[in-house]
Amino acid sequence: MKRLFLIDGSAQMYRAHFAFIRSPLRTSKGEITSAVYGFLTMLWNLLEKENPSHLAIVFDTPEPTFRHKAFPEYKATRQKMPDELVDQIGRLHQVLEATGLSILARPGWEADDVIGTLASRAEAEGYEVAMVTGDKDFQQLVTDKVRMYNPKSDGLIVLGPQEVEESFGVPPNKVVDVLALTGDTSDNVPGAEGIGPKTAVKLIGEYGSLEKVLEAAPTMKKSRMQEALIRDREQVLLSRELVTIDRNAPVEFEPDKLRVPPIYNPELDRLLVDLELFGLLEKIRAKYGQPTRKAEKKAERDYRTITEAAELRKLAGKWKREKPLLSIDTETTSRDPMLAELVGASFSETEGEAFYVSLEHLEGEAEPGREFVRFGERITDGVTVFLSIMAEVYENPDIPKTGQNVKYDMVVLRTYGVEVRGIEFDTIIAAYLLNPGDRSLSIDNLSREYLKLPKIPTSDLIGSGKSQLSMREVDFERVSEYACEDADYALRLTAVLKPLVADQKDVFEEIEIPLIPVLADMERAGIRLDTDLLAQMSKELDRDLGRIEEACYRLAGENFNLNSPKQLAVILFDKLKLPVQKKTKTGPSTDVDTLTALAPMHELPTKLLEYRMLAKLKGTYVDALPVLVHPQTGRVHTTFSQTTAATGRLSSANPNLQNITIRTEVGRRIREAFVAGDPDGLIVSADYSQIELRIMAHLSGDERLVNAFARGGDIHTETAALIFNVAVEDVLPDMRRAAKTVNFGIIYGQTDFGLAQELGIPRHEAHTFRENYFKLYPGVAKFMKTTIEECRERGYVETLLGRRRNIPDIQAGNRQIREFAERTAINTPVQGSAADMIKLAMIAVHRRLRTEDFAARMVLQVHDELLFEAPAGEIERLQAMVAEEMQNSLPIGVPIVVEVGSGSNWLLAHA
C-alpha cells in the first residue's frame, strides 16, 4: 500500500522541546537534547508502527510569507524561540539528514502550505496520506484519503472526516469558515471580535457558509455579535485568507525522492552516541541487525558477590588505606528506615566495578571488641560479622562517600549503632538542585537521563502491590546484580552531576550535604505521642461528626452520603437550587472552593466544610498517628525530604507534620499530643517571627518596611494604620487581620481575586488594598517587577545564597500559566532564602548540641519552627543557644527575631 507521511517538522520540534521543559534532557557534557530526543522518538514510533512507504519532514523557514504581506501583524505576538531550542535545531537537522529521509522547506512558504500541496497531489495519485501534526488548521485538508495523525504520549490520535466534524463541529470543508470568524490568537489572526468557537459553529451550521453569514448579518437581531459581523466584515475575510492553507506551493510530488530508506548507517550511529541517545540507538541497531550496546555494557561490568569475611576484610583494609570516593548502598526489608532490617550492602569505588555483601550468606568470624545490637536486641551472625568489619569504614570521616539518598542508609545503619560519616555527595540532592521542580528523581530515572543506561527496576525483583516480596525473599544472586548496579550507577552519576551542580556549590556543600546527618539524627530520635489523648479526641470527633451529619440531613431535608460528590451535587444544585460554580468531567464540582463560595448563600455548605475539616484531621492525624508509633521506640519517626519542595523548604512524610493547622481548636489539640519522652523533660519551640516579611524587606530594600522592622514594631499593625489611615493605637483587630493577609499575600503573589476571597470582600476593594500597599511600600513593588523581568531574561530566580529555581513558564503564551510563574518567581527568593536560613541554623545548632554536652535533642522542623526535647535543667541554656544560632545563621539587613518557649507538649511550648 502506498502510504505517504508528511511531518510538520517545526511544530513537532516545538512540542518535543516543551514536553521536557520542566526537566530538560542533557548529555553528560551539559548539552540539552530534549527536542532532538522527543522528535526522533516520535519519528521512530511512526516508522515502526505505521510502516509508511513514503515520508517527508517539512519545516518552516524564517522568510516572510504571503500572509505577512497581506497582514503585517501575522504571528507578531508569538514568543521568540527559546535559546535552548535554537541550539538544538542544527543537531536535529544533522541527525535527520543522516537518516536519509526527505527534508523539505520552501522559503516564503509555511510548512502547512507545502504539506497541503503534497497531500493534495499524492491523494490524486492514489496515495493514503497522513499529516503528522497537532495544528487544528490542518483539519481543513482532511478527506477520506488524507488524515491527521496527532502523536500523543499514549499513542496516535487519528482524525478523518467524521472525527473532524465531531471535534470541530463542522465538516472539514467548513473549518476555514469557522476559523475566519473566531480568529486564532496563537497566529494573531483577528477574526470577529467576541465570536468564539461555539457561536461560529452555530452560525455556519445555520447559514451554511461564511459568505451567507456575512450577507445575513444586517438582518440579524441586534446584538454584540451582529455588530461584530458588520463592523469586522473585512477583517473576517482577511482572516479567511490567512487561515486557508494554499495547496499550490512551489513543490513537486516526486515519490522516488520521498521513499523511506533503511535509516541505519555509521554516521547516524555516531551522532546518536554523541548525543547519548543510547536507548533509541539500541532499538535502531536491533532493527537493522547491528550489535547492541546492552551486550557491550554487560561485558564492561565487573560485579561481584562477597560471601567470605576474609574477602570483605581485605576490601575494608584497602578502603581504609587508600580512602577512595566510595559509593554506598544498602538492601533492606522496608522503605521505612526505622523498620528496615539489613539484607545486604553494596559498594563501588571504580565505575563499572561493584561489590555486594549478602549478609545471610556471609561466612567467617566477626572482629572482636564491639557489640552490635538493634533496639537493644541481638542481631544475626551475618550482620554482626559485616558490621564488625565495615563499621570503621562507614564511620571514618576521611573516607569520602556518595550514594543515592544516603540519608536512608544512614538511618538504617544507625538503628544498628553505626554512624555513617564523611558524606561528600548525594546524587538525588544534586539532581534536585538542578531541577527542583522534578519529581522523578529515582536512580532509575537519573541513570536513564544522565547516563543513558537502563536500570534494573526494583519491581523486577520484588514485584508490586499485594504480592510484593521482601528483598530477603529474593535470590541473593539477583539482588547482587541489582545492588551492585545501584552503587555503580550512583558513582557514575556523581561524576556526571558534580560539574553540573558547580553553579550552586555553596548551597550543595554548605547547606544540603551537611544537613543530611542532622536530619538522620532527627529521624532516628523521633518524638513521643500521648496516644491516650488522641484516643479520647477520636471519640469526641466521632460524636461531633455525627452531630454535623444530622444537621446536614436536616438542612437538606433528607439523608444522603456526605462523602459522595454525586449525591451532594444533587442536594446542592438540584434540590436547593444553589448556583453551579464550576464543572468537572463527572458533573458539578463540590470541592472546597465551591463550598466556600456557596457558604454565604446557605447554611449547608458551611456545615459540609466543617465536616470535611474535622473528618480530614481525624483520618490524617488523630486516628493515623497512633498507628505510626514505632514498636520498639514507642515514638513517631517522620521522614524528612530535602528534594520535594521546589523552594528548598523541607517536607516530611509518614507522618506529614507540616500541615497540622493551628487555626482550629482540633489542630491545636493535636499538637498537644506531641510530648516530651521523659517525665522530667520538656518540649522547646524556637520559631522565626515573620521571617519571610523580614527577608522581603531585605531583598526589596524598601525604606519604610526596613525601618518598621528596625523599630521592632508590629508590622501588621503598622501596615493597617497606613492602609486605613488611622493612628496605630486605633487599629482594630479586623484591620490588623486584613493587613496581615495583604502582607503575606504579597509575598505569595496573591491576586485581587485571591485576596478578596480570603478577606470576604468585593474584588474592587481587594484591588484598592493592593494598590495602597504598593504606594506605601514602593520598594516591594519595584522588587517584584525587577524579579519578574530578570526571571524572564535568565529563565530562573535565586535565593540570597544562590539556590536556583528554573521557571520556564515565565515565557508561556497562556496568561494564567504565565501569571502563576510570575508569582512563583516573586515568592521563591523569599521562601527559598527562609529555607536556607533555617537549614543553616539547624546545622549550627546540631553541631553545638554535640560539642557542648547537651542531653537535648532536635526532634522536628516545621516551616519556620524547630522543636527540641530537653531535660528541665537545660531549658534556659538551650533556648539561649538556639536563639543565638537562628538569629545569626544568615544575617540580613533587618533584625531577626526568634520566639522561644517551652512546655510539656508542643502546643504549650509554642504558645
Secondary structure, DSSP 4 states (H G I P E B T S, - for coil): --EEEEEEHHHHHHHHHHHTTTS--B-TT--B-HHHHHHHHHHHHHHHHH--SEEEEE---SS--HHHHH-TTTTTTPPPPPHHHHHHHHHHHHHHHHHT-EEE--TTS-HHHHHHHHHHHHHHTT-EEEEE---GGGGGG--SSEEEEEEETTEEEEE-HHHHHHHHSS-GGGHHHHHHHH-BGGGTB--STT--HHHHHHHHHHHSSHHHHHHHGGGSPSSHHHHHHHHTHHHHHHHHHHHSPPS--S----HHHHBPPP---HHHHHHHHHTT-HHHHHHHHHHTTPPPHHHHHHHH-EEEEE-BHHHHHHHHHHHHHH---EEEEEEES-SSTTT--EEEEEEEEETTEEEEEEGGG-BSPPPSS---EETTEE--HHHHHHHHHHHHHHH-TTS-EE-SSHHHHHHHHHTTT-----B---HHHHHHHH-TT----SHHHHIIIII------HHHHH-SGGGPPPGGGS-HHHHHHHHHHHHHHHHHHHHHHHHHTGGGHHIIIIIIHHHHHHHHHHHHH-EEE-HHHHHHHHHHHHHHHHHHHHHHHHHHTS---TT-HHHHHIIIIIIS-PPP--EETTEE--SHHHHHHHGGG-HHHHHHHHHHHHHHHIIIIITHHHHTB-TTT-EE--EEESSS-TTS--EEESS--TT--SSSHHHHHHHHTEE-SSTTEEEEEEEESSHHHHHHHHHH--HHHHHHHHHT--HHHHHHHHHHT--GGG--HHHHHHHHHHHHHHHTT--HHHHHHHHT--HHHHHHHHHHHHHH-HHHHHHHHHHHHHHHHHSEEE-TT--EEE-GGGG-SSHHHHHHHHHHHHHHHHHHHHHHHHHHHHHHHHHHHHHTT---EEEEEETTEEEEEEEGGGHHHHHHHHHHHHHHSS--SS---EEEEEESBHHHHH-
